[in-house]
Amino acid sequence: MKATVYVTIKQNVLDPQGTAVQGALHSMGFAEVDKVRIGKYLELTLDTTDRAEAEERVRAMCEKLLANTVVEDYRFELEG
């Protein structure tokens, strides 16, 4: 089973990296960019066919390692 995990900075947390990318885009002539938020994209292959078990395990991975839940949100999708 494949899990796709998206980790993003919470909306109420400043994103200095996103601000830097926005500034660079503006300096390159992309003035229409209003806001940039930086995140992480992960693909995991799980050795299970049990969807409930996969959801539980991926949620645990996110809570323990993949996302800093104090300042980041996460969501995931399962395929297979």
mmCIF file of the N, C-alpha and C atoms, coordinates in Angstrom:
data_MODEL
# 
_entry.id   MODEL 
# 
loop_
_atom_site.group_PDB 
_atom_site.id 
_atom_site.type_symbol 
_atom_site.label_atom_id 
_atom_site.label_alt_id 
_atom_site.label_comp_id 
_atom_site.label_asym_id 
_atom_site.label_entity_id 
_atom_site.label_seq_id 
_atom_site.pdbx_PDB_ins_code 
_atom_site.Cartn_x 
_atom_site.Cartn_y 
_atom_site.Cartn_z 
_atom_site.occupancy 
_atom_site.B_iso_or_equiv 
_atom_site.pdbx_formal_charge 
_atom_site.auth_seq_id 
_atom_site.auth_comp_id 
_atom_site.auth_asym_id 
_atom_site.auth_atom_id 
_atom_site.pdbx_PDB_model_num 
ATOM 1   N N  . MET A 1 1  ? 0.849  -1.175 0.000   1.00 0.00 ? 1  MET A N  1 
ATOM 2   C CA . MET A 1 1  ? 0.000  0.000  0.000   1.00 0.00 ? 1  MET A CA 1 
ATOM 3   C C  . MET A 1 1  ? 0.895  1.239  0.000   1.00 0.00 ? 1  MET A C  1 
ATOM 4   N N  . LYS A 1 2  ? 0.469  2.255  -0.717  1.00 0.00 ? 2  LYS A N  1 
ATOM 5   C CA . LYS A 1 2  ? 1.235  3.491  -0.809  1.00 0.00 ? 2  LYS A CA 1 
ATOM 6   C C  . LYS A 1 2  ? 0.543  4.590  -0.007  1.00 0.00 ? 2  LYS A C  1 
ATOM 7   N N  . ALA A 1 3  ? 1.325  5.318  0.774   1.00 0.00 ? 3  ALA A N  1 
ATOM 8   C CA . ALA A 1 3  ? 0.818  6.466  1.521   1.00 0.00 ? 3  ALA A CA 1 
ATOM 9   C C  . ALA A 1 3  ? 1.515  7.716  1.005   1.00 0.00 ? 3  ALA A C  1 
ATOM 10  N N  . THR A 1 4  ? 0.726  8.738  0.740   1.00 0.00 ? 4  THR A N  1 
ATOM 11  C CA . THR A 1 4  ? 1.257  10.046 0.362   1.00 0.00 ? 4  THR A CA 1 
ATOM 12  C C  . THR A 1 4  ? 0.956  10.989 1.511   1.00 0.00 ? 4  THR A C  1 
ATOM 13  N N  . VAL A 1 5  ? 2.006  11.626 2.052   1.00 0.00 ? 5  VAL A N  1 
ATOM 14  C CA . VAL A 1 5  ? 1.869  12.484 3.221   1.00 0.00 ? 5  VAL A CA 1 
ATOM 15  C C  . VAL A 1 5  ? 2.222  13.912 2.827   1.00 0.00 ? 5  VAL A C  1 
ATOM 16  N N  . TYR A 1 6  ? 1.371  14.852 3.223   1.00 0.00 ? 6  TYR A N  1 
ATOM 17  C CA . TYR A 1 6  ? 1.598  16.275 2.983   1.00 0.00 ? 6  TYR A CA 1 
ATOM 18  C C  . TYR A 1 6  ? 1.716  16.965 4.337   1.00 0.00 ? 6  TYR A C  1 
ATOM 19  N N  . VAL A 1 7  ? 2.821  17.654 4.553   1.00 0.00 ? 7  VAL A N  1 
ATOM 20  C CA . VAL A 1 7  ? 3.053  18.377 5.803   1.00 0.00 ? 7  VAL A CA 1 
ATOM 21  C C  . VAL A 1 7  ? 3.194  19.854 5.459   1.00 0.00 ? 7  VAL A C  1 
ATOM 22  N N  . THR A 1 8  ? 2.407  20.696 6.114   1.00 0.00 ? 8  THR A N  1 
ATOM 23  C CA . THR A 1 8  ? 2.450  22.134 5.849   1.00 0.00 ? 8  THR A CA 1 
ATOM 24  C C  . THR A 1 8  ? 2.511  22.903 7.166   1.00 0.00 ? 8  THR A C  1 
ATOM 25  N N  . ILE A 1 9  ? 3.083  24.083 7.100   1.00 0.00 ? 9  ILE A N  1 
ATOM 26  C CA . ILE A 1 9  ? 3.127  24.949 8.277   1.00 0.00 ? 9  ILE A CA 1 
ATOM 27  C C  . ILE A 1 9  ? 1.714  25.459 8.548   1.00 0.00 ? 9  ILE A C  1 
ATOM 28  N N  . LYS A 1 10 ? 1.326  25.478 9.809   1.00 0.00 ? 10 LYS A N  1 
ATOM 29  C CA . LYS A 1 10 ? -0.002 25.964 10.180  1.00 0.00 ? 10 LYS A CA 1 
ATOM 30  C C  . LYS A 1 10 ? -0.172 27.408 9.703   1.00 0.00 ? 10 LYS A C  1 
ATOM 31  N N  . GLN A 1 11 ? -1.411 27.751 9.382   1.00 0.00 ? 11 GLN A N  1 
ATOM 32  C CA . GLN A 1 11 ? -1.705 29.070 8.820   1.00 0.00 ? 11 GLN A CA 1 
ATOM 33  C C  . GLN A 1 11 ? -1.314 30.223 9.746   1.00 0.00 ? 11 GLN A C  1 
ATOM 34  N N  . ASN A 1 12 ? -1.387 30.019 11.058  1.00 0.00 ? 12 ASN A N  1 
ATOM 35  C CA . ASN A 1 12 ? -1.084 31.103 11.994  1.00 0.00 ? 12 ASN A CA 1 
ATOM 36  C C  . ASN A 1 12 ? 0.405  31.175 12.364  1.00 0.00 ? 12 ASN A C  1 
ATOM 37  N N  . VAL A 1 13 ? 1.251  30.373 11.709  1.00 0.00 ? 13 VAL A N  1 
ATOM 38  C CA . VAL A 1 13 ? 2.692  30.359 11.978  1.00 0.00 ? 13 VAL A CA 1 
ATOM 39  C C  . VAL A 1 13 ? 3.414  31.045 10.826  1.00 0.00 ? 13 VAL A C  1 
ATOM 40  N N  . LEU A 1 14 ? 4.344  31.930 11.145  1.00 0.00 ? 14 LEU A N  1 
ATOM 41  C CA . LEU A 1 14 ? 5.118  32.610 10.111  1.00 0.00 ? 14 LEU A CA 1 
ATOM 42  C C  . LEU A 1 14 ? 5.934  31.601 9.310   1.00 0.00 ? 14 LEU A C  1 
ATOM 43  N N  . ASP A 1 15 ? 6.069  31.861 8.018   1.00 0.00 ? 15 ASP A N  1 
ATOM 44  C CA . ASP A 1 15 ? 6.805  30.981 7.118   1.00 0.00 ? 15 ASP A CA 1 
ATOM 45  C C  . ASP A 1 15 ? 7.898  31.793 6.422   1.00 0.00 ? 15 ASP A C  1 
ATOM 46  N N  . PRO A 1 16 ? 9.058  31.984 7.080   1.00 0.00 ? 16 PRO A N  1 
ATOM 47  C CA . PRO A 1 16 ? 10.103 32.813 6.479   1.00 0.00 ? 16 PRO A CA 1 
ATOM 48  C C  . PRO A 1 16 ? 10.638 32.245 5.165   1.00 0.00 ? 16 PRO A C  1 
ATOM 49  N N  . GLN A 1 17 ? 10.668 30.941 5.021   1.00 0.00 ? 17 GLN A N  1 
ATOM 50  C CA . GLN A 1 17 ? 11.129 30.348 3.767   1.00 0.00 ? 17 GLN A CA 1 
ATOM 51  C C  . GLN A 1 17 ? 10.132 30.674 2.644   1.00 0.00 ? 17 GLN A C  1 
ATOM 52  N N  . GLY A 1 18 ? 8.862  30.577 2.933   1.00 0.00 ? 18 GLY A N  1 
ATOM 53  C CA . GLY A 1 18 ? 7.840  30.941 1.950   1.00 0.00 ? 18 GLY A CA 1 
ATOM 54  C C  . GLY A 1 18 ? 7.928  32.399 1.560   1.00 0.00 ? 18 GLY A C  1 
ATOM 55  N N  . THR A 1 19 ? 8.186  33.273 2.538   1.00 0.00 ? 19 THR A N  1 
ATOM 56  C CA . THR A 1 19 ? 8.338  34.697 2.267   1.00 0.00 ? 19 THR A CA 1 
ATOM 57  C C  . THR A 1 19 ? 9.536  34.962 1.368   1.00 0.00 ? 19 THR A C  1 
ATOM 58  N N  . ALA A 1 20 ? 10.640 34.237 1.610   1.00 0.00 ? 20 ALA A N  1 
ATOM 59  C CA . ALA A 1 20 ? 11.834 34.388 0.776   1.00 0.00 ? 20 ALA A CA 1 
ATOM 60  C C  . ALA A 1 20 ? 11.559 33.939 -0.655  1.00 0.00 ? 20 ALA A C  1 
ATOM 61  N N  . VAL A 1 21 ? 10.845 32.837 -0.821  1.00 0.00 ? 21 VAL A N  1 
ATOM 62  C CA . VAL A 1 21 ? 10.514 32.351 -2.163  1.00 0.00 ? 21 VAL A CA 1 
ATOM 63  C C  . VAL A 1 21 ? 9.586  33.343 -2.862  1.00 0.00 ? 21 VAL A C  1 
ATOM 64  N N  . GLN A 1 22 ? 8.632  33.877 -2.134  1.00 0.00 ? 22 GLN A N  1 
ATOM 65  C CA . GLN A 1 22 ? 7.726  34.879 -2.708  1.00 0.00 ? 22 GLN A CA 1 
ATOM 66  C C  . GLN A 1 22 ? 8.525  36.090 -3.197  1.00 0.00 ? 22 GLN A C  1 
ATOM 67  N N  . GLY A 1 23 ? 9.467  36.568 -2.384  1.00 0.00 ? 23 GLY A N  1 
ATOM 68  C CA . GLY A 1 23 ? 10.293 37.711 -2.775  1.00 0.00 ? 23 GLY A CA 1 
ATOM 69  C C  . GLY A 1 23 ? 11.118 37.409 -4.028  1.00 0.00 ? 23 GLY A C  1 
ATOM 70  N N  . ALA A 1 24 ? 11.663 36.188 -4.102  1.00 0.00 ? 24 ALA A N  1 
ATOM 71  C CA . ALA A 1 24 ? 12.449 35.793 -5.273  1.00 0.00 ? 24 ALA A CA 1 
ATOM 72  C C  . ALA A 1 24 ? 11.561 35.734 -6.517  1.00 0.00 ? 24 ALA A C  1 
ATOM 73  N N  . LEU A 1 25 ? 10.361 35.200 -6.374  1.00 0.00 ? 25 LEU A N  1 
ATOM 74  C CA . LEU A 1 25 ? 9.445  35.148 -7.512  1.00 0.00 ? 25 LEU A CA 1 
ATOM 75  C C  . LEU A 1 25 ? 9.083  36.546 -7.994  1.00 0.00 ? 25 LEU A C  1 
ATOM 76  N N  . HIS A 1 26 ? 8.846  37.459 -7.055  1.00 0.00 ? 26 HIS A N  1 
ATOM 77  C CA . HIS A 1 26 ? 8.542  38.842 -7.426  1.00 0.00 ? 26 HIS A CA 1 
ATOM 78  C C  . HIS A 1 26 ? 9.715  39.464 -8.179  1.00 0.00 ? 26 HIS A C  1 
ATOM 79  N N  . SER A 1 27 ? 10.930 39.220 -7.700  1.00 0.00 ? 27 SER A N  1 
ATOM 80  C CA . SER A 1 27 ? 12.105 39.809 -8.354  1.00 0.00 ? 27 SER A CA 1 
ATOM 81  C C  . SER A 1 27 ? 12.339 39.210 -9.745  1.00 0.00 ? 27 SER A C  1 
ATOM 82  N N  . MET A 1 28 ? 11.762 38.036 -10.004 1.00 0.00 ? 28 MET A N  1 
ATOM 83  C CA . MET A 1 28 ? 11.885 37.393 -11.320 1.00 0.00 ? 28 MET A CA 1 
ATOM 84  C C  . MET A 1 28 ? 10.729 37.762 -12.245 1.00 0.00 ? 28 MET A C  1 
ATOM 85  N N  . GLY A 1 29 ? 9.863  38.662 -11.780 1.00 0.00 ? 29 GLY A N  1 
ATOM 86  C CA . GLY A 1 29 ? 8.776  39.129 -12.630 1.00 0.00 ? 29 GLY A CA 1 
ATOM 87  C C  . GLY A 1 29 ? 7.442  38.435 -12.414 1.00 0.00 ? 29 GLY A C  1 
ATOM 88  N N  . PHE A 1 30 ? 7.330  37.624 -11.383 1.00 0.00 ? 30 PHE A N  1 
ATOM 89  C CA . PHE A 1 30 ? 6.070  36.938 -11.093 1.00 0.00 ? 30 PHE A CA 1 
ATOM 90  C C  . PHE A 1 30 ? 5.320  37.672 -9.979  1.00 0.00 ? 30 PHE A C  1 
ATOM 91  N N  . ALA A 1 31 ? 4.943  38.911 -10.265 1.00 0.00 ? 31 ALA A N  1 
ATOM 92  C CA . ALA A 1 31 ? 4.323  39.785 -9.265  1.00 0.00 ? 31 ALA A CA 1 
ATOM 93  C C  . ALA A 1 31 ? 2.934  39.302 -8.842  1.00 0.00 ? 31 ALA A C  1 
ATOM 94  N N  . GLU A 1 32 ? 2.314  38.425 -9.625  1.00 0.00 ? 32 GLU A N  1 
ATOM 95  C CA . GLU A 1 32 ? 0.971  37.956 -9.289  1.00 0.00 ? 32 GLU A CA 1 
ATOM 96  C C  . GLU A 1 32 ? 0.947  36.992 -8.112  1.00 0.00 ? 32 GLU A C  1 
ATOM 97  N N  . VAL A 1 33 ? 2.119  36.512 -7.673  1.00 0.00 ? 33 VAL A N  1 
ATOM 98  C CA . VAL A 1 33 ? 2.174  35.583 -6.538  1.00 0.00 ? 33 VAL A CA 1 
ATOM 99  C C  . VAL A 1 33 ? 1.902  36.373 -5.264  1.00 0.00 ? 33 VAL A C  1 
ATOM 100 N N  . ASP A 1 34 ? 0.802  36.034 -4.610  1.00 0.00 ? 34 ASP A N  1 
ATOM 101 C CA . ASP A 1 34 ? 0.366  36.773 -3.423  1.00 0.00 ? 34 ASP A CA 1 
ATOM 102 C C  . ASP A 1 34 ? 0.942  36.198 -2.137  1.00 0.00 ? 34 ASP A C  1 
ATOM 103 N N  . LYS A 1 35 ? 1.086  34.861 -2.074  1.00 0.00 ? 35 LYS A N  1 
ATOM 104 C CA . LYS A 1 35 ? 1.560  34.231 -0.851  1.00 0.00 ? 35 LYS A CA 1 
ATOM 105 C C  . LYS A 1 35 ? 2.151  32.873 -1.179  1.00 0.00 ? 35 LYS A C  1 
ATOM 106 N N  . VAL A 1 36 ? 3.218  32.492 -0.496  1.00 0.00 ? 36 VAL A N  1 
ATOM 107 C CA . VAL A 1 36 ? 3.847  31.189 -0.677  1.00 0.00 ? 36 VAL A CA 1 
ATOM 108 C C  . VAL A 1 36 ? 3.980  30.532 0.690   1.00 0.00 ? 36 VAL A C  1 
ATOM 109 N N  . ARG A 1 37 ? 3.566  29.281 0.767   1.00 0.00 ? 37 ARG A N  1 
ATOM 110 C CA . ARG A 1 37 ? 3.744  28.477 1.974   1.00 0.00 ? 37 ARG A CA 1 
ATOM 111 C C  . ARG A 1 37 ? 4.557  27.255 1.574   1.00 0.00 ? 37 ARG A C  1 
ATOM 112 N N  . ILE A 1 38 ? 5.591  26.944 2.323   1.00 0.00 ? 38 ILE A N  1 
ATOM 113 C CA . ILE A 1 38 ? 6.468  25.826 2.024   1.00 0.00 ? 38 ILE A CA 1 
ATOM 114 C C  . ILE A 1 38 ? 6.048  24.628 2.871   1.00 0.00 ? 38 ILE A C  1 
ATOM 115 N N  . GLY A 1 39 ? 6.132  23.446 2.285   1.00 0.00 ? 39 GLY A N  1 
ATOM 116 C CA . GLY A 1 39 ? 5.778  22.230 3.007   1.00 0.00 ? 39 GLY A CA 1 
ATOM 117 C C  . GLY A 1 39 ? 6.641  21.061 2.576   1.00 0.00 ? 39 GLY A C  1 
ATOM 118 N N  . LYS A 1 40 ? 6.227  19.878 3.015   1.00 0.00 ? 40 LYS A N  1 
ATOM 119 C CA . LYS A 1 40 ? 6.947  18.647 2.679   1.00 0.00 ? 40 LYS A CA 1 
ATOM 120 C C  . LYS A 1 40 ? 5.967  17.667 2.038   1.00 0.00 ? 40 LYS A C  1 
ATOM 121 N N  . TYR A 1 41 ? 6.490  16.879 1.104   1.00 0.00 ? 41 TYR A N  1 
ATOM 122 C CA . TYR A 1 41 ? 5.734  15.845 0.423   1.00 0.00 ? 41 TYR A CA 1 
ATOM 123 C C  . TYR A 1 41 ? 6.507  14.547 0.594   1.00 0.00 ? 41 TYR A C  1 
ATOM 124 N N  . LEU A 1 42 ? 5.855  13.514 1.099   1.00 0.00 ? 42 LEU A N  1 
ATOM 125 C CA . LEU A 1 42 ? 6.523  12.232 1.316   1.00 0.00 ? 42 LEU A CA 1 
ATOM 126 C C  . LEU A 1 42 ? 5.696  11.114 0.705   1.00 0.00 ? 42 LEU A C  1 
ATOM 127 N N  . GLU A 1 43 ? 6.373  10.126 0.121   1.00 0.00 ? 43 GLU A N  1 
ATOM 128 C CA . GLU A 1 43 ? 5.727  8.912  -0.363  1.00 0.00 ? 43 GLU A CA 1 
ATOM 129 C C  . GLU A 1 43 ? 6.287  7.739  0.430   1.00 0.00 ? 43 GLU A C  1 
ATOM 130 N N  . LEU A 1 44 ? 5.400  6.954  1.008   1.00 0.00 ? 44 LEU A N  1 
ATOM 131 C CA . LEU A 1 44 ? 5.790  5.790  1.789   1.00 0.00 ? 44 LEU A CA 1 
ATOM 132 C C  . LEU A 1 44 ? 5.142  4.554  1.194   1.00 0.00 ? 44 LEU A C  1 
ATOM 133 N N  . THR A 1 45 ? 5.878  3.464  1.117   1.00 0.00 ? 45 THR A N  1 
ATOM 134 C CA . THR A 1 45 ? 5.313  2.184  0.712   1.00 0.00 ? 45 THR A CA 1 
ATOM 135 C C  . THR A 1 45 ? 5.226  1.315  1.957   1.00 0.00 ? 45 THR A C  1 
ATOM 136 N N  . LEU A 1 46 ? 4.022  0.855  2.245   1.00 0.00 ? 46 LEU A N  1 
ATOM 137 C CA . LEU A 1 46 ? 3.778  0.075  3.453   1.00 0.00 ? 46 LEU A CA 1 
ATOM 138 C C  . LEU A 1 46 ? 3.550  -1.386 3.089   1.00 0.00 ? 46 LEU A C  1 
ATOM 139 N N  . ASP A 1 47 ? 4.116  -2.266 3.875   1.00 0.00 ? 47 ASP A N  1 
ATOM 140 C CA . ASP A 1 47 ? 3.983  -3.697 3.647   1.00 0.00 ? 47 ASP A CA 1 
ATOM 141 C C  . ASP A 1 47 ? 2.752  -4.222 4.384   1.00 0.00 ? 47 ASP A C  1 
ATOM 142 N N  . THR A 1 48 ? 1.581  -3.773 3.946   1.00 0.00 ? 48 THR A N  1 
ATOM 143 C CA . THR A 1 48 ? 0.323  -4.228 4.526   1.00 0.00 ? 48 THR A CA 1 
ATOM 144 C C  . THR A 1 48 ? -0.788 -4.022 3.513   1.00 0.00 ? 48 THR A C  1 
ATOM 145 N N  . THR A 1 49 ? -1.835 -4.798 3.615   1.00 0.00 ? 49 THR A N  1 
ATOM 146 C CA . THR A 1 49 ? -3.024 -4.604 2.790   1.00 0.00 ? 49 THR A CA 1 
ATOM 147 C C  . THR A 1 49 ? -4.214 -4.178 3.643   1.00 0.00 ? 49 THR A C  1 
ATOM 148 N N  . ASP A 1 50 ? -4.002 -4.087 4.957   1.00 0.00 ? 50 ASP A N  1 
ATOM 149 C CA . ASP A 1 50 ? -5.058 -3.701 5.893   1.00 0.00 ? 50 ASP A CA 1 
ATOM 150 C C  . ASP A 1 50 ? -5.122 -2.175 5.962   1.00 0.00 ? 50 ASP A C  1 
ATOM 151 N N  . ARG A 1 51 ? -6.174 -1.591 5.380   1.00 0.00 ? 51 ARG A N  1 
ATOM 152 C CA . ARG A 1 51 ? -6.293 -0.132 5.299   1.00 0.00 ? 51 ARG A CA 1 
ATOM 153 C C  . ARG A 1 51 ? -6.349 0.517  6.685   1.00 0.00 ? 51 ARG A C  1 
ATOM 154 N N  . ALA A 1 52 ? -7.091 -0.063 7.604   1.00 0.00 ? 52 ALA A N  1 
ATOM 155 C CA . ALA A 1 52 ? -7.214 0.501  8.957   1.00 0.00 ? 52 ALA A CA 1 
ATOM 156 C C  . ALA A 1 52 ? -5.855 0.503  9.657   1.00 0.00 ? 52 ALA A C  1 
ATOM 157 N N  . GLU A 1 53 ? -5.114 -0.580 9.517   1.00 0.00 ? 53 GLU A N  1 
ATOM 158 C CA . GLU A 1 53 ? -3.782 -0.649 10.116  1.00 0.00 ? 53 GLU A CA 1 
ATOM 159 C C  . GLU A 1 53 ? -2.855 0.390  9.482   1.00 0.00 ? 53 GLU A C  1 
ATOM 160 N N  . ALA A 1 54 ? -2.928 0.530  8.162   1.00 0.00 ? 54 ALA A N  1 
ATOM 161 C CA . ALA A 1 54 ? -2.089 1.505  7.462   1.00 0.00 ? 54 ALA A CA 1 
ATOM 162 C C  . ALA A 1 54 ? -2.395 2.918  7.937   1.00 0.00 ? 54 ALA A C  1 
ATOM 163 N N  . GLU A 1 55 ? -3.680 3.265  8.065   1.00 0.00 ? 55 GLU A N  1 
ATOM 164 C CA . GLU A 1 55 ? -4.058 4.592  8.549   1.00 0.00 ? 55 GLU A CA 1 
ATOM 165 C C  . GLU A 1 55 ? -3.501 4.843  9.950   1.00 0.00 ? 55 GLU A C  1 
ATOM 166 N N  . GLU A 1 56 ? -3.650 3.864  10.816  1.00 0.00 ? 56 GLU A N  1 
ATOM 167 C CA . GLU A 1 56 ? -3.155 3.997  12.191  1.00 0.00 ? 56 GLU A CA 1 
ATOM 168 C C  . GLU A 1 56 ? -1.641 4.190  12.217  1.00 0.00 ? 56 GLU A C  1 
ATOM 169 N N  . ARG A 1 57 ? -0.923 3.397  11.424  1.00 0.00 ? 57 ARG A N  1 
ATOM 170 C CA . ARG A 1 57 ? 0.545  3.461  11.414  1.00 0.00 ? 57 ARG A CA 1 
ATOM 171 C C  . ARG A 1 57 ? 1.047  4.770  10.816  1.00 0.00 ? 57 ARG A C  1 
ATOM 172 N N  . VAL A 1 58 ? 0.439  5.217  9.714   1.00 0.00 ? 58 VAL A N  1 
ATOM 173 C CA . VAL A 1 58 ? 0.872  6.469  9.091   1.00 0.00 ? 58 VAL A CA 1 
ATOM 174 C C  . VAL A 1 58 ? 0.577  7.637  10.026  1.00 0.00 ? 58 VAL A C  1 
ATOM 175 N N  . ARG A 1 59 ? -0.579 7.625  10.670  1.00 0.00 ? 59 ARG A N  1 
ATOM 176 C CA . ARG A 1 59 ? -0.906 8.688  11.630  1.00 0.00 ? 59 ARG A CA 1 
ATOM 177 C C  . ARG A 1 59 ? 0.135  8.723  12.750  1.00 0.00 ? 59 ARG A C  1 
ATOM 178 N N  . ALA A 1 60 ? 0.535  7.563  13.250  1.00 0.00 ? 60 ALA A N  1 
ATOM 179 C CA . ALA A 1 60 ? 1.558  7.492  14.307  1.00 0.00 ? 60 ALA A CA 1 
ATOM 180 C C  . ALA A 1 60 ? 2.895  8.024  13.799  1.00 0.00 ? 60 ALA A C  1 
ATOM 181 N N  . MET A 1 61 ? 3.262  7.675  12.569  1.00 0.00 ? 61 MET A N  1 
ATOM 182 C CA . MET A 1 61 ? 4.518  8.171  11.987  1.00 0.00 ? 61 MET A CA 1 
ATOM 183 C C  . MET A 1 61 ? 4.514  9.688  11.901  1.00 0.00 ? 61 MET A C  1 
ATOM 184 N N  . CYS A 1 62 ? 3.381  10.234 11.467  1.00 0.00 ? 62 CYS A N  1 
ATOM 185 C CA . CYS A 1 62 ? 3.272  11.690 11.352  1.00 0.00 ? 62 CYS A CA 1 
ATOM 186 C C  . CYS A 1 62 ? 3.379  12.362 12.717  1.00 0.00 ? 62 CYS A C  1 
ATOM 187 N N  . GLU A 1 63 ? 2.673  11.826 13.690  1.00 0.00 ? 63 GLU A N  1 
ATOM 188 C CA . GLU A 1 63 ? 2.662  12.418 15.029  1.00 0.00 ? 63 GLU A CA 1 
ATOM 189 C C  . GLU A 1 63 ? 4.029  12.322 15.710  1.00 0.00 ? 63 GLU A C  1 
ATOM 190 N N  . LYS A 1 64 ? 4.756  11.230 15.464  1.00 0.00 ? 64 LYS A N  1 
ATOM 191 C CA . LYS A 1 64 ? 6.022  11.000 16.165  1.00 0.00 ? 64 LYS A CA 1 
ATOM 192 C C  . LYS A 1 64 ? 7.247  11.549 15.448  1.00 0.00 ? 64 LYS A C  1 
ATOM 193 N N  . LEU A 1 65 ? 7.212  11.638 14.106  1.00 0.00 ? 65 LEU A N  1 
ATOM 194 C CA . LEU A 1 65 ? 8.428  12.018 13.388  1.00 0.00 ? 65 LEU A CA 1 
ATOM 195 C C  . LEU A 1 65 ? 8.213  12.945 12.197  1.00 0.00 ? 65 LEU A C  1 
ATOM 196 N N  . LEU A 1 66 ? 7.280  12.638 11.352  1.00 0.00 ? 66 LEU A N  1 
ATOM 197 C CA . LEU A 1 66 ? 7.190  13.324 10.066  1.00 0.00 ? 66 LEU A CA 1 
ATOM 198 C C  . LEU A 1 66 ? 6.694  14.758 10.157  1.00 0.00 ? 66 LEU A C  1 
ATOM 199 N N  . ALA A 1 67 ? 5.906  15.072 11.174  1.00 0.00 ? 67 ALA A N  1 
ATOM 200 C CA . ALA A 1 67 ? 5.376  16.431 11.345  1.00 0.00 ? 67 ALA A CA 1 
ATOM 201 C C  . ALA A 1 67 ? 5.616  16.906 12.765  1.00 0.00 ? 67 ALA A C  1 
ATOM 202 N N  . ASN A 1 68 ? 5.986  18.163 12.887  1.00 0.00 ? 68 ASN A N  1 
ATOM 203 C CA . ASN A 1 68 ? 6.069  18.810 14.197  1.00 0.00 ? 68 ASN A CA 1 
ATOM 204 C C  . ASN A 1 68 ? 4.688  19.413 14.438  1.00 0.00 ? 68 ASN A C  1 
ATOM 205 N N  . THR A 1 69 ? 3.836  18.701 15.151  1.00 0.00 ? 69 THR A N  1 
ATOM 206 C CA . THR A 1 69 ? 2.435  19.087 15.269  1.00 0.00 ? 69 THR A CA 1 
ATOM 207 C C  . THR A 1 69 ? 2.210  20.390 16.039  1.00 0.00 ? 69 THR A C  1 
ATOM 208 N N  . VAL A 1 70 ? 3.243  20.931 16.641  1.00 0.00 ? 70 VAL A N  1 
ATOM 209 C CA . VAL A 1 70 ? 3.114  22.234 17.298  1.00 0.00 ? 70 VAL A CA 1 
ATOM 210 C C  . VAL A 1 70 ? 2.969  23.323 16.245  1.00 0.00 ? 70 VAL A C  1 
ATOM 211 N N  . VAL A 1 71 ? 3.717  23.218 15.149  1.00 0.00 ? 71 VAL A N  1 
ATOM 212 C CA . VAL A 1 71 ? 3.716  24.269 14.126  1.00 0.00 ? 71 VAL A CA 1 
ATOM 213 C C  . VAL A 1 71 ? 3.307  23.771 12.738  1.00 0.00 ? 71 VAL A C  1 
ATOM 214 N N  . GLU A 1 72 ? 3.074  22.462 12.591  1.00 0.00 ? 72 GLU A N  1 
ATOM 215 C CA . GLU A 1 72 ? 2.741  21.922 11.277  1.00 0.00 ? 72 GLU A CA 1 
ATOM 216 C C  . GLU A 1 72 ? 1.452  21.104 11.321  1.00 0.00 ? 72 GLU A C  1 
ATOM 217 N N  . ASP A 1 73 ? 0.734  21.138 10.208  1.00 0.00 ? 73 ASP A N  1 
ATOM 218 C CA . ASP A 1 73 ? -0.419 20.278 9.984   1.00 0.00 ? 73 ASP A CA 1 
ATOM 219 C C  . ASP A 1 73 ? 0.001  19.185 9.015   1.00 0.00 ? 73 ASP A C  1 
ATOM 220 N N  . TYR A 1 74 ? -0.712 18.083 9.024   1.00 0.00 ? 74 TYR A N  1 
ATOM 221 C CA . TYR A 1 74 ? -0.438 17.039 8.048   1.00 0.00 ? 74 TYR A CA 1 
ATOM 222 C C  . TYR A 1 74 ? -1.746 16.409 7.599   1.00 0.00 ? 74 TYR A C  1 
ATOM 223 N N  . ARG A 1 75 ? -1.684 15.810 6.430   1.00 0.00 ? 75 ARG A N  1 
ATOM 224 C CA . ARG A 1 75 ? -2.767 14.980 5.928   1.00 0.00 ? 75 ARG A CA 1 
ATOM 225 C C  . ARG A 1 75 ? -2.122 13.897 5.078   1.00 0.00 ? 75 ARG A C  1 
ATOM 226 N N  . PHE A 1 76 ? -2.841 12.819 4.891   1.00 0.00 ? 76 PHE A N  1 
ATOM 227 C CA . PHE A 1 76 ? -2.277 11.743 4.065   1.00 0.00 ? 76 PHE A CA 1 
ATOM 228 C C  . PHE A 1 76 ? -3.377 11.049 3.279   1.00 0.00 ? 76 PHE A C  1 
ATOM 229 N N  . GLU A 1 77 ? -2.939 10.400 2.199   1.00 0.00 ? 77 GLU A N  1 
ATOM 230 C CA . GLU A 1 77 ? -3.838 9.634  1.349   1.00 0.00 ? 77 GLU A CA 1 
ATOM 231 C C  . GLU A 1 77 ? -3.244 8.235  1.203   1.00 0.00 ? 77 GLU A C  1 
ATOM 232 N N  . LEU A 1 78 ? -4.103 7.249  1.146   1.00 0.00 ? 78 LEU A N  1 
ATOM 233 C CA . LEU A 1 78 ? -3.667 5.858  0.964   1.00 0.00 ? 78 LEU A CA 1 
ATOM 234 C C  . LEU A 1 78 ? -4.159 5.353  -0.386  1.00 0.00 ? 78 LEU A C  1 
ATOM 235 N N  . GLU A 1 79 ? -3.298 4.605  -1.074  1.00 0.00 ? 79 GLU A N  1 
ATOM 236 C CA . GLU A 1 79 ? -3.650 3.985  -2.350  1.00 0.00 ? 79 GLU A CA 1 
ATOM 237 C C  . GLU A 1 79 ? -3.306 2.502  -2.279  1.00 0.00 ? 79 GLU A C  1 
ATOM 238 N N  . GLY A 1 80 ? -4.168 1.703  -2.840  1.00 0.00 ? 80 GLY A N  1 
ATOM 239 C CA . GLY A 1 80 ? -3.856 0.283  -2.910  1.00 0.00 ? 80 GLY A CA 1 
ATOM 240 C C  . GLY A 1 80 ? -4.620 -0.569 -1.941  1.00 0.00 ? 80 GLY A C  1 
# 
